[in-house]
Amino acid sequence: MRWIYREIVEVGRLLFEEGLVSARSGNISRAFGEDIFITRTGSHMGNLSPADIIKLPLREKSILESRASVELPVHRRIILETGKNSVVHAHPTYTLKVAFETDLIEPIDSEGREILRKVPVLELKKPSASEELARRASEFLKDFPVVVIRGHGVFSAHGELLRAYSYISTLEHSCKVMLVGR
């Protein structure tokens, strides 16, 4: 299981170095078997260690849940309903700016168009750590690699954790191109 910890630490570092999260924002999870490994609440994405990753049952409640990210129910539902075992949640600046202007992000750069095609933007009554967020994000992540929650951030899911991260990175680059090119 050490590889899961290494993978989560690496993705946290990449998210932080690219500016896709601030010091204490965002969260990462990876399911394996009947367990979910998720970042601890308040952990620093750019400086994660194995102690910042909580191992919990994927389908059952645990007394250790209060230590995990508040987005744990969202991650669980995405994994269980999409069949994708890796989830990344970040707060990329350019993406959030573009999401205030549209309900569907359509990248104008060739890489963004090829990889992402179109990215839905969801407007939610409670955009963070809510049942509504869990339900709507998992619904859209069945068909899209990434979804934006207006005013909150993005969720991405894939079978590989590095791929889930890469979708967020690609989206942020595409949004930067859209905004800088004006």
N, C-alpha and C positions, 0 to 999 in steps of 0.2 A: 504493500500500500504506500510505500514511501514515494513512489512515482506520482501519486495523486497530489501529495503535499508539494512536491517539487513543481508540478504543473501549475497548481494554484498560485504558488509563490511567484513563478515566472510571469504568469498573466497579470497578477497584481502589479508587479514591477513595470511591465510594458504599459499597462493602463496609466499608471502614475507618470512615467517618463514621457508619454505622449500628451499628457495634459487632459486625458479623458475622464479623470477623476481628480478631486482634491484630496488632501491628506486623509480625511476620515469619511469619504463618501464612496459609494459603490459597494458591490458585493459580488462574490463568485461562488458557484457551487458545481460539484461534480458528483453524479450518482455512480455507485458501483455495487452491483448485487442488490441487496436490500438496505443499503446504507446511502446516506447523503453526506458529503463533506462540504461544509459551507464556512465562509469567513465569519469570524467573531464580530459582534457588534462593536463599532468604534475602532476597528483595527485600521492601521495605516497601510493602504494598498501598496505603497512603494517600499515598504519595509516589513513585509509579512515574514513570519516564521511558522513552523509547524504548530506552535502554541496558539496561533491566531486562527487555526482551522478546527472546527468542531465536527466530530463524527456523530451522526444521529441516525435513528431508524428512518428510512424513507417514508414508510406508510403509517407509522405509529407515533404517538406523543412521547416525549421524554422530559424528564425534569431538567435536563441541560439546555432546553430550548431557549431559555432567557439569556443565555450567553451568545447565542447565534444572532446573525443579522435579523432585524425586524422584518425583512423581506422573505424569511424562510418559508412561510405559507405560499408565497408567490412562486418561489423556486420549486417547491414540491409539486405544486399543481402543474406548472409548465412541464416538468420532467414526466410526471405521470400521464398527462394528457397528450403530449406531443411524441413521447417515445425518444426524445432527444435528451441525452444524459448530462449535458453541460450547459450551464446558464451563466451569463455575464450581465451585470447591471452597472451602467456607468452614467455620467453626467457631462457629456461632451458639449462644450460651449457653442460652437457654430451650429451643431445639430439642433440644440434647444432654441437658438435664435430663429432658424429657418422654420421650425415647427410652430412658431407663433403666427406664421404667415400662411400656412397651408395645411390641408388635411391629408395630403399625399405628397411625399417627397419623391421627385423624379430627377435623379442625378443627370447632370449635363455632361459630365466627363465620361470618357469611354469605359474606364475601369468600373466606375460606379454603376453605369448602365448595365454592363455585362454581368457583374457580380450580384448586384442588389435589385436591378430592374426598377421596382417601385417600393417605397417604404411607407406603410400606413402611420398616421399620426392620430392618436386617440385622445379625446377630451373626456376626462373622468371627474366625477364629483369628488372622490377621494383618491388622488393620484399616487398615494404612497401607502404601502403595507395594508391594503384593503382587499376584501373579498372581490370587489368589483375589478380591481387591478389584476388579481390572480385569474379570474374568469376570462376577462377580455384579452389579456396578454397571451394566455395559453391558447385561446381561440385563434388569434392572429398568427402566433408562432407555429401553428400547424402548417401554414401555407407560405409564410414569409420568414426569412432568416433573422430579421430584426424588426422591432416595433418601437415607435417613439411615444412616450407618454408626455403630452404637452405640459410644460412647466415643471417636469420632474426629471426625466431622463430616458434612457433606452434600455431595452432588454433584448438580448440575443440568445438563441439556443441552437445547439448543434450536437452531433455525436462526439465531436472533438472540441476540447476546451479552447485550444489555440485558434480554431476556426471560428468559434463563437466570438472571441475577442476580435479577430480580423474583420468581421462584418462591421463591428462598431468603428474600428479604425478607418475602414473604407468609407463608411457613411460620413464620418466627421470630415475626412478629406474632401469628399464630394460636396458637402455643405459649405466648406471653406471656399472651394472653387466658385460655388454659386454666389456667395456673398462678396468675395473679393473681386469677382468679375463684373460687378455692377457698375 
